[in-house]
Amino acid sequence: MTQTIRPDTADDPFDQPFDAGFDPPGPPVRRYRRRPALIGLGVGLLATCGAGAAYLAQTSGDTVPVLAVTDTVHRGEVLDASRLTTARAAPDPAVRPVAASRLPDVVGQRASTDLPAGTLLTDGALTTADVPAAGQSVVGVAVTEAQLPQSDLLPGDHVRVFGTPSLGDAPPSEPPRSVAATVVGVSAVLDSGHVVVDVVVADDIAGTLVAKAATGRVAIVLDAAQGGDDR
């Protein structure tokens, strides 16, 4: 007689009834630790950005509305409202841009020098007369930067052009003669290293100035504005 042996399943965990209320263990919970250094860095960055925004807001409020040309205006051309626009610039006594409120006074005046598009208008760049006027001539004087004052020359500046001795010559016993002139335009530095300063002079001395400039031995000095007005 064959005896069937039945395994004892009382201790077999896989033969136990499933407990629906059993919760299997989940993944381990990651715990983050606060890092004071990173928190401090973030607070510092926020403070810096806030200070920068406040500075930009403050500096932008220091600008004033001024007049600028929308396209290139050549010397002697009449300025009309269609060629002018309003820009904002920080007040600078060395440049003295024309305030936007003076637009009615500017319309109808002529440019005393070439004004590239985007140039801020200054009083020296405006004139009510033809340039050159009757009895005047415009002469271009080519000089090196060493023969110019360090201060930028602006249209309307009063200058004198001096003849200078040759390199190595003894200084002259008498002060060199000069030609008084008014600046109407200054070029950028050319490939030759020279800067051309256009000046207006009386037509009877234009030849004298041309002869001086042709030697290349000249220097330009800046004089005080008429009436003692500081630049």
C-alpha positions as CSV (number, residue, x, y, z in Angstrom):
1,M,0.0,0.0,0.0
2,T,1.4,3.2,-1.1
3,Q,1.4,6.0,1.5
4,T,1.1,9.6,0.3
5,I,3.3,11.9,2.2
6,R,1.9,15.4,2.5
7,P,4.4,18.1,3.2
8,D,3.9,20.0,6.3
9,T,3.0,23.5,5.2
10,A,2.3,25.0,8.5
11,D,5.7,26.7,8.6
12,D,5.9,27.5,4.9
13,P,5.5,31.3,4.4
14,F,4.5,30.9,0.8
15,D,1.5,28.8,1.7
16,Q,0.1,31.4,4.0
17,P,-3.0,33.3,3.0
18,F,-2.3,36.8,1.6
19,D,-2.9,39.6,4.0
20,A,-4.4,42.5,2.1
21,G,-3.5,44.9,4.9
22,F,0.2,44.3,4.5
23,D,2.2,47.3,3.3
24,P,5.5,46.3,1.6
25,P,8.4,48.5,2.6
26,G,8.9,51.5,0.2
27,P,12.1,53.1,-0.9
28,P,14.1,54.8,1.8
29,V,13.1,58.4,2.5
30,R,15.9,60.9,1.5
31,R,16.4,63.5,4.2
32,Y,17.9,66.8,3.0
33,R,20.0,68.8,5.3
34,R,20.0,72.6,5.3
35,R,23.2,74.1,4.1
36,P,23.6,77.6,5.7
37,A,26.4,78.5,3.3
38,L,24.2,78.0,0.2
39,I,21.3,79.8,1.8
40,G,23.6,82.8,2.6
41,L,24.9,82.8,-1.0
42,G,21.4,82.9,-2.4
43,V,20.5,85.8,-0.1
44,G,23.6,87.6,-1.2
45,L,22.8,87.2,-4.8
46,L,19.3,88.5,-4.3
47,A,20.7,91.5,-2.5
48,T,23.2,92.2,-5.2
49,C,20.6,92.0,-8.0
50,G,18.3,94.3,-6.0
51,A,21.1,96.9,-5.5
52,G,22.0,96.7,-9.2
53,A,18.4,97.3,-10.2
54,A,18.1,100.2,-7.8
55,Y,21.3,101.7,-9.2
56,L,20.1,101.4,-12.8
57,A,16.8,103.1,-11.9
58,Q,18.6,105.9,-10.2
59,T,21.1,106.5,-13.0
60,S,18.5,106.4,-15.7
61,G,16.6,109.1,-13.8
62,D,19.6,111.4,-14.0
63,T,19.4,111.7,-17.8
64,V,17.7,114.6,-19.5
65,P,15.9,114.9,-22.8
66,V,18.2,116.4,-25.5
67,L,18.1,116.9,-29.3
68,A,19.8,114.6,-31.8
69,V,19.8,114.3,-35.6
70,T,18.1,111.3,-37.2
71,D,20.2,111.3,-40.4
72,T,23.4,112.9,-41.5
73,V,23.3,116.7,-41.8
74,H,26.0,118.3,-43.8
75,R,27.6,121.7,-43.0
76,G,25.4,124.6,-44.0
77,E,22.2,122.5,-44.4
78,V,19.0,123.7,-42.7
79,L,17.7,121.7,-39.7
80,D,14.0,121.0,-39.8
81,A,11.8,119.0,-37.3
82,S,11.8,115.9,-39.5
83,R,15.6,115.5,-39.1
84,L,15.5,115.9,-35.3
85,T,14.6,113.5,-32.5
86,T,14.7,113.4,-28.8
87,A,17.3,111.4,-27.0
88,R,18.3,111.1,-23.3
89,A,21.8,111.9,-22.0
90,A,23.4,112.5,-18.7
91,P,24.2,116.2,-18.1
92,D,27.8,116.9,-19.1
93,P,29.1,120.5,-19.0
94,A,31.9,119.6,-21.4
95,V,29.4,118.7,-24.2
96,R,26.5,121.0,-23.4
97,P,23.8,119.2,-25.5
98,V,20.8,121.2,-26.6
99,A,17.7,120.6,-24.5
100,A,14.7,119.0,-26.2
101,S,12.6,122.0,-25.1
102,R,14.5,124.2,-27.4
103,L,13.3,122.4,-30.5
104,P,11.3,125.5,-31.9
105,D,14.5,127.6,-31.6
106,V,16.6,125.0,-33.4
107,V,14.4,124.4,-36.4
108,G,15.5,126.7,-39.2
109,Q,19.1,127.0,-38.1
110,R,22.0,125.6,-40.1
111,A,24.6,123.1,-39.2
112,S,28.0,124.7,-38.7
113,T,29.7,121.3,-39.2
114,D,28.9,117.9,-40.6
115,L,26.6,116.0,-38.2
116,P,26.5,112.2,-38.6
117,A,23.2,110.4,-37.8
118,G,22.7,110.1,-34.1
119,T,24.9,113.0,-33.1
120,L,23.7,115.0,-30.1
121,L,23.2,118.7,-31.0
122,T,25.4,121.3,-29.3
123,D,25.2,125.1,-29.5
124,G,28.5,125.1,-31.3
125,A,27.0,122.9,-34.1
126,L,24.3,125.4,-34.9
127,T,24.4,128.7,-36.7
128,T,22.0,131.1,-38.3
129,A,24.5,132.2,-40.9
130,D,25.8,130.5,-44.0
131,V,29.1,128.6,-43.4
132,P,31.3,130.1,-44.6
133,A,29.7,133.5,-44.5
134,A,30.5,136.2,-47.0
135,G,34.1,137.3,-46.4
136,Q,35.1,134.0,-44.8
137,S,36.9,130.9,-46.0
138,V,37.1,127.3,-44.6
139,V,40.6,125.9,-44.4
140,G,41.5,122.3,-43.5
141,V,44.5,122.0,-41.3
142,A,46.1,118.5,-41.1
143,V,47.9,117.9,-37.8
144,T,49.0,115.0,-35.7
145,E,47.4,114.4,-32.3
146,A,50.6,115.7,-30.7
147,Q,49.9,119.0,-32.4
148,L,46.5,119.3,-30.9
149,P,45.4,120.1,-27.3
150,Q,44.3,117.1,-25.3
151,S,40.8,118.5,-24.9
152,D,38.5,117.6,-27.8
153,L,37.9,120.4,-30.2
154,L,34.2,121.2,-30.8
155,P,32.5,123.3,-33.5
156,G,32.5,126.9,-32.5
157,D,35.7,126.7,-30.4
158,H,38.1,129.6,-30.9
159,V,41.6,128.5,-31.8
160,R,44.9,129.9,-33.0
161,V,47.1,128.1,-35.5
162,F,50.9,128.7,-34.9
163,G,53.8,127.9,-37.1
164,T,56.4,125.8,-35.4
165,P,60.2,125.4,-36.0
166,S,61.6,122.3,-37.6
167,L,62.7,119.4,-35.5
168,G,66.1,120.2,-34.0
169,D,66.0,123.9,-34.7
170,A,66.7,126.4,-31.9
171,P,63.6,128.0,-30.4
172,P,62.7,131.3,-32.2
173,S,63.9,134.5,-30.5
174,E,60.4,136.0,-31.0
175,P,57.0,134.5,-30.4
176,P,55.7,132.8,-33.5
177,R,52.9,134.4,-35.4
178,S,49.5,132.8,-35.3
179,V,46.2,132.9,-37.3
180,A,43.0,133.1,-35.3
181,A,40.2,130.8,-36.5
182,T,37.0,129.1,-35.4
183,V,36.5,125.4,-35.6
184,V,33.8,124.1,-37.8
185,G,34.6,120.4,-37.9
186,V,37.2,117.8,-36.8
187,S,37.8,114.5,-38.7
188,A,38.6,111.2,-37.2
189,V,42.2,110.0,-37.2
190,L,43.2,109.2,-40.8
191,D,45.3,106.3,-42.0
192,S,48.2,108.8,-42.2
193,G,47.9,109.4,-38.5
194,H,46.7,113.0,-39.1
195,V,43.5,114.8,-38.0
196,V,42.0,117.4,-40.2
197,V,40.6,120.4,-38.4
198,D,38.3,122.6,-40.6
199,V,38.5,126.2,-39.4
200,V,36.8,129.3,-40.7
201,V,39.0,132.4,-41.2
202,A,38.7,135.7,-42.9
203,D,39.2,135.2,-46.6
204,D,42.2,137.6,-46.8
205,I,44.3,135.5,-44.5
206,A,43.2,132.1,-45.8
207,G,46.3,132.0,-48.1
208,T,48.6,132.6,-45.1
209,L,47.0,129.7,-43.2
210,V,47.2,127.4,-46.2
211,A,50.9,128.1,-46.6
212,K,51.5,127.4,-42.9
213,A,49.5,124.2,-43.0
214,A,51.3,123.0,-46.1
215,T,54.6,122.8,-44.3
216,G,53.2,120.4,-41.7
217,R,55.0,122.5,-39.0
218,V,51.9,123.9,-37.2
219,A,50.2,123.5,-33.9
220,I,46.7,124.4,-32.8
221,V,45.9,125.9,-29.4
222,L,42.5,126.3,-27.8
223,D,41.5,129.8,-26.6
224,A,38.8,130.8,-24.2
225,A,35.4,131.2,-25.6
226,Q,34.3,134.7,-26.4
227,G,32.8,136.5,-23.4
228,G,34.9,134.4,-21.0
229,D,32.4,131.5,-21.0
230,D,34.1,128.4,-19.8
231,R,33.9,125.2,-21.8
